[in-house]
């Protein structure tokens, strides 16, 4: 079934990708980035997504909510099977996977005090490249345009020097 037949899937959803492998890789990359950037999961390639989920913490140092962790682990297990198991070649219950992924990304965004528009939609735009990110910014908030021309637009600016509340800004992403 494709994105147009999945009901509530909109154009900013990960469900717009018709290829299960592309969908799964983009979902995994996006989730990994959010956990590293916003929830203190270790970055780099030394740990897998299951470990990063375990290491992720809220601002007050608590583990992420159990129900959210369970959903993330389900998504990552499906990702791992699709990527690593020879005879596993499609996402079972694809519409449910997309719905669960969008729920996870939006819940994580809300936990960081961001609107839903800054959750899945932003991460999808980021995966598509700088021009899609800038379009996402412009649509999301006029403040994004102002910050895209400030210190945040310099890809060499380390994350620690960016405004904590606006670390999601696409202009802060290094595409180099």
C-alpha positions as CSV (number, residue, x, y, z in Angstrom):
1,X,0.0,0.0,0.0
2,X,1.3,3.5,-0.8
3,X,1.3,6.7,1.1
4,X,-1.9,7.9,-0.6
5,X,-3.9,4.9,0.6
6,X,-2.8,5.1,4.2
7,X,-5.4,7.5,5.4
8,X,-4.0,10.0,7.9
9,X,-0.5,10.1,6.3
10,X,0.3,13.6,5.1
11,X,3.0,14.9,2.8
12,X,5.4,15.8,5.7
13,X,5.2,12.2,7.1
14,X,7.9,9.6,6.7
15,X,5.1,7.6,5.0
16,X,5.5,9.6,1.8
17,X,8.4,7.3,0.8
18,X,7.1,4.3,-1.2
19,X,10.3,2.3,-0.8
20,X,10.4,0.5,2.6
21,X,14.2,0.6,2.7
22,X,14.4,4.3,2.2
23,X,11.6,4.9,4.7
24,X,13.3,2.7,7.3
25,X,16.8,4.3,6.9
26,X,15.4,7.8,7.0
27,X,13.3,7.0,10.1
28,X,16.3,5.5,11.9
29,X,18.6,8.4,11.0
30,X,16.0,10.9,12.1
31,X,15.3,9.2,15.4
32,X,19.0,8.8,16.1
33,X,19.6,12.5,15.5
34,X,16.8,13.5,17.8
35,X,18.0,11.2,20.6
36,X,21.6,12.5,20.3
37,X,20.8,16.2,19.9
38,X,17.8,16.6,22.3
39,X,18.1,13.8,24.8
40,X,21.8,13.3,25.4
41,X,22.2,9.9,23.7
42,X,25.9,9.3,22.8
43,X,26.7,10.4,19.3
44,X,28.8,8.5,16.8
45,X,28.8,5.0,15.6
46,X,30.0,3.2,18.8
47,X,26.4,2.5,20.0
48,X,23.3,1.2,18.2
49,X,19.9,2.7,18.4
50,X,18.7,0.4,21.1
51,X,21.6,1.6,23.3
52,X,20.9,5.2,22.4
53,X,17.3,4.7,23.5
54,X,18.5,3.3,26.8
55,X,20.9,6.2,27.3
56,X,18.5,9.0,26.3
57,X,17.4,11.2,29.2
58,X,14.9,14.0,29.8
59,X,16.1,17.4,30.9
60,X,15.8,16.4,34.6
61,X,18.0,13.3,34.0
62,X,15.1,10.7,33.9
63,X,14.9,7.9,31.3
64,X,12.3,8.5,28.6
65,X,8.8,7.3,29.4
66,X,8.4,3.5,29.2
67,X,5.6,3.5,26.7
68,X,7.6,5.7,24.4
69,X,10.7,3.5,24.8
70,X,8.6,0.5,24.0
71,X,7.4,2.0,20.7
72,X,10.9,3.2,19.8
73,X,12.3,-0.3,20.4
74,X,9.5,-1.8,18.2
75,X,10.5,0.6,15.4
76,X,14.2,-0.1,15.7
77,X,13.7,-3.8,15.8
78,X,11.8,-3.6,12.5
79,X,14.5,-1.4,11.1
80,X,17.2,-3.9,12.2
81,X,15.4,-6.8,10.7
82,X,14.8,-5.1,7.4
83,X,18.5,-4.0,7.1
84,X,20.2,-7.1,8.5
85,X,17.9,-10.2,7.8
86,X,18.2,-11.6,4.3
87,X,14.5,-12.8,4.0
88,X,12.9,-9.7,5.7
89,X,12.2,-7.4,2.8
90,X,9.3,-5.2,3.7
91,X,7.8,-3.4,6.7
92,X,5.0,-5.5,8.1
93,X,1.9,-3.3,8.8
94,X,3.5,-0.3,7.2
95,X,0.8,2.1,8.1
96,X,1.2,1.2,11.8
97,X,5.0,1.7,11.5
98,X,4.5,5.2,10.0
99,X,1.9,6.1,12.6
100,X,4.1,4.9,15.4
101,X,7.1,6.8,14.0
102,X,5.2,10.0,13.6
103,X,3.9,9.7,17.1
104,X,7.4,9.1,18.5
105,X,8.9,12.1,16.7
106,X,6.1,14.4,17.7
107,X,6.1,13.2,21.3
108,X,9.8,13.8,21.6
109,X,9.4,17.2,20.0
110,X,6.7,18.0,22.6
111,X,8.9,16.9,25.4
112,X,11.4,19.5,24.3
113,X,8.8,22.2,24.2
114,X,8.6,22.2,20.4
115,X,5.4,22.3,18.4
116,X,4.3,19.3,16.3
117,X,5.3,21.2,13.2
118,X,8.9,21.1,14.4
119,X,8.8,17.3,14.9
120,X,8.4,14.9,12.0
121,X,7.9,17.5,9.4
122,X,11.2,19.2,10.2
123,X,13.2,16.0,10.3
124,X,11.7,14.9,6.9
125,X,12.7,18.3,5.4
126,X,16.2,17.9,6.9
127,X,16.6,14.5,5.3
128,X,15.8,16.0,1.9
129,X,18.6,18.6,2.1
130,X,19.2,22.3,2.8
131,X,16.6,23.8,0.4
132,X,13.8,21.7,1.9
133,X,15.0,22.7,5.4
134,X,14.9,26.3,4.6
135,X,11.4,26.0,3.2
136,X,10.4,24.1,6.3
137,X,11.8,26.9,8.4
138,X,10.0,29.7,6.5
139,X,6.7,27.9,6.8
140,X,7.3,27.1,10.4
141,X,8.1,30.5,11.9
142,X,9.4,33.9,10.9
143,X,12.0,33.5,13.7
144,X,13.6,30.8,11.7
145,X,14.5,33.2,8.9
146,X,16.0,35.7,11.3
147,X,18.1,33.0,13.0
148,X,19.2,31.5,9.7
149,X,21.2,34.8,9.1
150,X,22.6,34.9,12.6
151,X,25.4,32.9,14.3
152,X,23.2,29.8,13.9
153,X,23.5,29.8,10.1
154,X,27.2,29.2,10.4
155,X,27.7,25.4,10.1
156,X,30.9,25.7,12.1
157,X,29.1,27.1,15.2
158,X,29.3,24.3,17.8
159,X,25.9,23.1,19.1
160,X,26.8,24.3,22.6
161,X,26.9,27.9,21.4
162,X,23.5,27.8,19.9
163,X,20.4,28.9,21.7
164,X,19.3,25.8,23.7
165,X,15.6,26.3,23.0
166,X,16.2,26.8,19.3
167,X,18.7,24.0,18.6
168,X,16.2,22.4,16.3
169,X,16.7,25.2,13.8
170,X,17.6,23.8,10.4
171,X,20.0,26.6,9.7
172,X,22.2,25.2,12.4
173,X,22.8,21.9,10.5
174,X,26.2,21.4,8.9
175,X,25.6,20.0,5.4
176,X,29.3,20.3,4.5
